[in-house]
Amino acid sequence: MHYFQYKGGELYAEDVPVREIVSRFGSPVYIYSYQTLLRHLKAYHEAFDGFPHIVCFALKANSNTAIVRLLAQNGGGADVVSGGELFRALKAGVPPKRIVYAGVGKTGEEIRYALKSRILMFNVESADELREMDRIAGEMKVKAPIALRINPDIDPQTHPYISTGLKKHKFGIPIEDALEHYQLARKLGNISVIGIHKHIGSQLTKVSPFVDALKRILRLVDELAEQGISINYLDIGGGLGITYNDETPPPPAQLAGSILPLLEGRNFTIIMEPGRSIVGNAGILVTKALYLKKGEEKEFVIVDAGMNDLIRPSIYGAYHHIRPVVKNRRRTIVADIVGPICESGDFLAKDREIPAVRAGEYLAVMSAGAYGFTMASNYNSRPRVAEVMVKGKEYSLVRKRETYSDLVRGESIPDFL
Ligand SMILES: *Cc1c(COP(=O)(O)O)cnc(C)c1O
């Protein structure tokens, strides 16, 4: 059951016509489905049912507080990578004991904020960070609960820009150096070692890289046990892929089915950090066709959403289905769907077959819930778009469209001008 469906030739978000939302809140607009978000979170809970676990939603995929609140209300936690994301998670009501904090460059200020908030644990990515955390925790007279992020050197077989678990990447501690780092962590008086963490990449469409990485991690856990270092939290990271076009990624149940047998007899709480697989297919971006242009070699549909609103096609060459909000029976055209930004890289789709579009009509960019709004910018001084959440027949603005004055908020003209 998909919650973005055609009824009578019109695209609906749950029980609301997309057209109604656009006419109320304007274009472009992100629309999120409550039921889809809930179903995706539940799929993880059900898959790992019977094994202690926490589903820490990766806020970087979509940090709108309404979405984070929905997930928190249903047992979800948060994986944050900045003080700003921690602020959002707490504001949305995520219990601190369901928050984990990763990232290679946590500042002293961010570490203090997270310690004060009493989060579950930090996923630490270097020896330097470990020492800095020890120093700060000492000053605050608290103990910093940590896992070390281990880089297992596994190729996740995904796009190079979203792959993170190979030796050449900046993330984590190389697995060969892990033991030494754990020994250092144990020696530091204000550090409390409780976990182990890995995250090998995003948009993974096979379980084998998860399994291979986990096997390496478990071997390390056994070595640590021999040294008297015990692990309570096993954080397997995020990264399950979604269907954008014709990919067939494993659902959470299949992931659980492959990895739970490896964990038999171990007393871990499993932490997972899904982002894309929770929110990716729970959101669409609706945009209006402004102009049609027939170049000598190409046809262009120029729309009012640009790379500043959804950058994935521009930076990853990502594919998103593009569907008419109201179906038509016109001939099919092959066109580039492009935005208004002054960059050749500003496109939502290239050489795409779609039913002919007319100016003024709306198009839905599907699977836009993850790494959509969170990567949006004000480039070309374009106000960021509105976000709306739908639940059944109800819907509500969850972030209002920015205005021109928002664009210059905080700027000032110096006296010498
Ligand atoms: C990005 C990220 C995630 C989420 O990845 P998805 O592919 O969106 O599931 C989880 N953990 C860490 C540490 C990340 O950097």
The ligand as a MOL file (V3000), in Angstrom:
LIG
                    3D

  0  0  0     0  0            999 V3000
M  V30 BEGIN CTAB
M  V30 COUNTS 15 15 0 0 0
M  V30 BEGIN ATOM
M  V30 1 C 23.9250 9.4010 7.2110 0
M  V30 2 C 24.0710 8.5260 8.3780 0
M  V30 3 C 23.0430 7.6410 8.7260 0
M  V30 4 C 21.7830 7.4950 7.9140 0
M  V30 5 O 22.0060 6.9220 6.6830 0
M  V30 6 P 20.7780 6.4890 5.7490 0
M  V30 7 O 21.4290 5.9710 4.5480 0
M  V30 8 O 19.9650 7.7080 5.4900 0
M  V30 9 O 20.0090 5.4440 6.4780 0
M  V30 10 C 23.2100 6.8750 9.8540 0
M  V30 11 N 24.3330 6.9560 10.6210 0
M  V30 12 C 25.3390 7.8080 10.3090 0
M  V30 13 C 26.5230 7.8660 11.2000 0
M  V30 14 C 25.2460 8.6060 9.1870 0
M  V30 15 O 26.2530 9.4300 8.8880 0
M  V30 END ATOM
M  V30 BEGIN BOND
M  V30 1 1 1 2
M  V30 2 1 2 3
M  V30 3 2 2 14
M  V30 4 1 3 4
M  V30 5 2 3 10
M  V30 6 1 4 5
M  V30 7 1 5 6
M  V30 8 2 6 7
M  V30 9 1 6 8
M  V30 10 1 6 9
M  V30 11 1 10 11
M  V30 12 2 11 12
M  V30 13 1 12 13
M  V30 14 1 12 14
M  V30 15 1 14 15
M  V30 END BOND
M  V30 END CTAB
M  END
